Amino acid sequence: MNIEKFPEEANEFLSKIFGPLAEKTGDILSSLLDGSLGVKVKLWRYKRIVDTILKARQYLHDKGVDPRNVPLKILHPLLESASLEDDGNMQEKWAALLANAADPKKSDDIHSSYIEILKQLTPIEAKILDDYYSLYQEIEEKIRWERTGFGHKSNFQVFKRDVCNNTGLSPEQFDLIACNLIRLNLLQLPGITDAAAITSDTGNEKFPLVIKTYEFVQLTPLGEGFVKSCRYGRKD
């Protein structure tokens, strides 16, 4: 398992993203794979790494972007995690994340935490995040929203019932997914300020009554940055 096994055009891409470590590419890729799992599993994982690398190269090639060196602290865990992914849509996200990390104009926006986040997502969770992000893009063209302490101040809302209808999820399944995405700080529960206010014990001050609900949720700044980093060659 070394760099010579890749097509010539892939070799050039690998030499750029690995930078000074290019001569050790084969050793690095082999070290990502657990040989104790058996030859078949090791080869399966190796193929996933190759697919991720080639897809990332294609993304950049289609945009005419010359890749840059990717820090090993991002490249190593990214490829290791990608080697365990068997869902086609999720594989594309790993490739897009690698492409963005190798894109000189976008690499500074790639956080190593995105790798850990992507590892913890199921395909349906990733799809829901993509849908939210796409809807945000559409609405921003018409309504410029801003964040406040109580969430996004705008007329934009995505309701649980609509997400369930589009994905076939039950309300209970949605709540479970929302909890996980909130745990990862990708989604947030918006605060709904009640018309009535809570009066302090002294009776001199009034505070807004904030009600938390799962009926609709919103992307956090981290969620927006993460989703954007897992897309490439699409509208930002």
Order of alpha helices (4+ residues) and beta strands (2+ residues): alpha-alpha-alpha-alpha-alpha-alpha-alpha-beta-beta-alpha-alpha-beta-beta-beta-beta-alpha
